[in-house]
Amino acid sequence: MQIEIEMGSIDDEGKGKKYNTSYLIFRNVFLVNIITESNGTRVLELDFLSVDQWKEMDVIVFDSWHWWLHTGRKQPWDLVQDGNSTYKDASRFTLYEKALTSWAKWVDTKIDTTKTKIFFQGVSPDHKNCVGARRPLKKNTQGPHPGELVLEKVLRSMKKTVHLLNVTKLSQYRVDGHPSVYGFGGHRNVDCTHWCVAGVVDTWNLLLTALLDQF
């Protein structure tokens, strides 16, 4: 899904003002492709990206992790295509690393980082239980997030410069920020992965804005 937004504002006299800036939102939560074959089988292609439209952007912000956690009927693929190998599933951290590696190779070969600044938003952490949480944690007992460690490993291997927006550790404290039992699942499926309380994602945006001001 692709959405383009033109940025502008209304001044005190009610007249429109344009900033000559537009934002393109491209929703591909795995970065790599999922295709549907003629028989209806959905295949996650770990080594293929069809994203050439990104090459001409001034700034690109990538983000991928949340949907890798989905299993069972929420899993959006039936098979995994990994080079010449096809299999049904594997460790999500393994799949995540392979997909990120394909993305990293694409950035290293296709993007001119003297013209295009690349950012990657770090892993949005989940919590095992956020029921009744009304305050942030005083102490982070979760330790480094394994998904964030995978991301950092891939970024270190790259030739091109990618600026990491490391939102993981600061977000781990906000156990109070989830929908919890007030999400769609209610008490049967407590939502400790999304964010609904103001502050968490607002801080992510502030960090991005601060980095953009440096360029």
C-alpha positions as CSV (number, residue, x, y, z in Angstrom):
1,M,0.0,0.0,0.0
2,Q,1.4,3.4,-1.0
3,I,0.1,6.8,0.1
4,E,1.5,10.2,-0.9
5,I,0.9,13.3,1.3
6,E,1.6,16.9,0.3
7,M,2.6,19.0,3.3
8,G,1.2,22.5,3.9
9,S,-0.5,24.7,6.5
10,I,-3.1,27.4,6.9
11,D,-1.8,30.9,7.9
12,D,-3.6,33.4,10.2
13,E,-5.5,34.8,7.2
14,G,-6.9,31.4,6.3
15,K,-4.7,31.1,3.2
16,G,-2.9,27.9,2.3
17,K,0.9,27.7,2.4
18,K,2.9,24.9,0.8
19,Y,6.3,23.7,2.0
20,N,7.3,22.0,-1.3
21,T,7.6,18.8,0.7
22,S,5.8,15.5,0.3
23,Y,5.8,12.2,2.2
24,L,5.4,8.8,0.6
25,I,4.2,6.1,2.9
26,F,4.9,2.6,1.5
27,R,3.6,-0.2,3.7
28,N,5.6,-3.4,3.4
29,V,6.1,-4.6,6.9
30,F,8.7,-7.3,6.0
31,L,10.7,-5.2,3.6
32,V,11.1,-8.3,1.4
33,N,8.2,-9.5,-0.7
34,I,5.3,-11.8,-0.2
35,I,3.8,-13.2,-3.4
36,T,0.7,-15.3,-4.0
37,E,1.1,-18.1,-6.4
38,S,-1.6,-19.3,-8.8
39,N,-2.7,-22.0,-6.3
40,G,-3.2,-19.4,-3.6
41,T,0.0,-20.3,-1.7
42,R,1.6,-17.2,-0.1
43,V,5.4,-17.2,-0.3
44,L,7.7,-15.0,1.7
45,E,10.7,-14.2,-0.5
46,L,13.6,-13.6,1.8
47,D,16.0,-12.5,-0.9
48,F,13.8,-10.2,-3.1
49,L,12.8,-6.6,-2.8
50,S,10.9,-4.6,-5.4
51,V,11.4,-1.1,-4.1
52,D,13.2,0.9,-6.8
53,Q,10.8,3.8,-6.2
54,W,12.7,4.5,-3.0
55,K,16.0,5.3,-4.7
56,E,15.1,9.0,-5.6
57,M,14.0,10.0,-2.1
58,D,15.9,12.7,0.0
59,V,15.2,10.8,3.2
60,I,14.0,7.2,3.8
61,V,12.9,5.9,7.2
62,F,12.7,2.1,7.4
63,D,11.0,0.1,10.0
64,S,10.4,-3.7,10.3
65,W,9.8,-6.0,13.3
66,H,6.3,-6.1,14.8
67,W,4.7,-8.3,12.2
68,W,7.5,-10.9,12.4
69,L,6.0,-11.9,15.7
70,H,2.7,-13.1,14.1
71,T,2.2,-16.8,14.0
72,G,-0.7,-19.2,13.4
73,R,-3.6,-17.8,11.5
74,K,-2.1,-14.3,11.7
75,Q,1.0,-15.4,9.9
76,P,0.7,-13.9,6.4
77,W,2.8,-16.6,4.5
78,D,2.5,-20.3,4.0
79,L,6.0,-21.0,2.7
80,V,9.4,-19.3,2.9
81,Q,11.6,-19.0,-0.2
82,D,15.3,-18.7,0.8
83,G,17.5,-18.7,-2.3
84,N,17.1,-22.2,-3.8
85,S,15.5,-23.6,-0.6
86,T,11.8,-23.6,0.3
87,Y,10.5,-24.4,3.8
88,K,7.5,-23.8,5.9
89,D,8.9,-21.8,8.7
90,A,11.9,-21.1,10.9
91,S,13.1,-19.1,13.9
92,R,11.7,-15.6,13.5
93,F,15.0,-14.1,14.4
94,T,16.7,-16.1,11.7
95,L,14.1,-15.0,9.1
96,Y,14.3,-11.4,10.3
97,E,18.1,-11.4,9.9
98,K,17.9,-12.9,6.4
99,A,15.3,-10.3,5.3
100,L,17.4,-7.5,6.8
101,T,20.5,-8.8,5.1
102,S,18.7,-8.7,1.7
103,W,17.6,-5.2,2.5
104,A,21.1,-4.2,3.5
105,K,22.5,-5.5,0.2
106,W,19.9,-3.5,-1.7
107,V,20.9,-0.3,0.2
108,D,24.6,-0.9,-0.3
109,T,24.2,-1.4,-4.1
110,K,21.3,0.9,-5.0
111,I,21.3,3.9,-2.7
112,D,23.6,7.0,-3.1
113,T,23.8,8.1,0.5
114,T,25.5,11.3,-0.4
115,K,22.0,12.3,-1.8
116,T,19.7,10.2,0.3
117,K,19.8,9.9,4.1
118,I,18.8,6.5,5.4
119,F,17.3,5.9,8.8
120,F,16.1,2.7,10.4
121,Q,13.7,2.9,13.4
122,G,14.7,0.3,16.0
123,V,12.6,-2.5,17.3
124,S,9.4,-1.6,19.0
125,P,9.5,-3.8,22.2
126,D,6.6,-5.8,23.5
127,H,5.9,-6.7,27.2
128,K,4.8,-10.1,28.5
129,N,2.1,-8.6,30.8
130,C,0.9,-5.0,31.0
131,V,-2.4,-5.6,32.8
132,G,-3.1,-2.9,35.3
133,A,0.1,-1.0,34.6
134,R,-0.3,2.7,35.3
135,R,3.3,3.8,35.6
136,P,6.5,3.3,33.6
137,L,8.9,0.7,35.0
138,K,11.5,2.0,37.4
139,K,14.0,-0.6,36.3
140,N,14.4,-2.2,32.9
141,T,14.7,-6.0,33.6
142,Q,14.2,-7.1,30.1
143,G,17.8,-6.6,28.9
144,P,18.8,-6.1,25.3
145,H,16.0,-7.0,22.9
146,P,17.1,-9.9,20.6
147,G,15.4,-8.3,17.6
148,E,17.4,-5.1,18.2
149,L,20.6,-7.1,18.5
150,V,19.9,-8.7,15.1
151,L,19.2,-5.3,13.5
152,E,22.4,-3.8,15.0
153,K,24.4,-6.8,13.7
154,V,23.2,-6.3,10.1
155,L,23.7,-2.5,10.3
156,R,27.3,-3.0,11.4
157,S,27.9,-5.2,8.3
158,M,26.8,-2.5,5.8
159,K,29.1,-0.4,3.7
160,K,26.6,2.6,3.5
161,T,25.7,4.8,6.5
162,V,22.3,4.0,8.0
163,H,21.3,6.1,11.1
164,L,19.7,3.9,13.7
165,L,16.8,5.4,15.7
166,N,17.3,3.3,18.8
167,V,13.9,3.5,20.4
168,T,14.0,0.1,22.0
169,K,15.5,0.6,25.4
170,L,13.6,3.8,26.3
171,S,10.3,2.1,25.2
172,Q,10.9,-0.9,27.3
173,Y,10.2,1.2,30.4
174,R,6.8,2.1,29.1
175,V,4.8,-1.0,30.2
176,D,1.9,1.4,30.9
177,G,1.7,2.5,27.3
178,H,-0.1,-0.5,25.7
179,P,-3.8,-1.0,25.0
180,S,-3.7,-4.0,27.5
181,V,-7.1,-5.4,28.1
182,Y,-8.7,-2.4,26.4
183,G,-7.6,-3.5,23.0
184,F,-9.6,-5.6,20.5
185,G,-8.7,-8.9,22.3
186,G,-9.9,-7.8,25.7
187,H,-9.0,-10.1,28.6
188,R,-8.7,-13.1,26.2
189,N,-5.9,-11.6,24.2
190,V,-4.1,-8.8,26.1
191,D,-2.3,-6.4,23.8
192,C,1.2,-5.7,25.0
193,T,2.7,-5.0,21.6
194,H,0.9,-1.8,20.3
195,W,1.1,1.6,21.9
196,C,-2.0,3.7,22.8
197,V,-0.9,6.2,25.5
198,A,0.6,9.5,24.3
199,G,4.3,9.8,24.8
200,V,6.0,6.7,23.4
201,V,5.7,7.2,19.6
202,D,5.7,11.0,20.1
203,T,9.2,10.6,21.5
204,W,10.2,8.5,18.5
205,N,9.1,11.3,16.2
206,L,11.0,13.9,18.3
207,L,14.2,11.9,18.0
208,L,13.8,11.6,14.3
209,T,13.2,15.4,14.0
210,A,16.3,16.1,16.1
211,L,18.4,13.9,13.7
212,L,16.9,15.5,10.6
213,D,17.9,19.0,12.0
214,Q,21.5,17.9,11.9
215,F,21.5,17.6,8.0
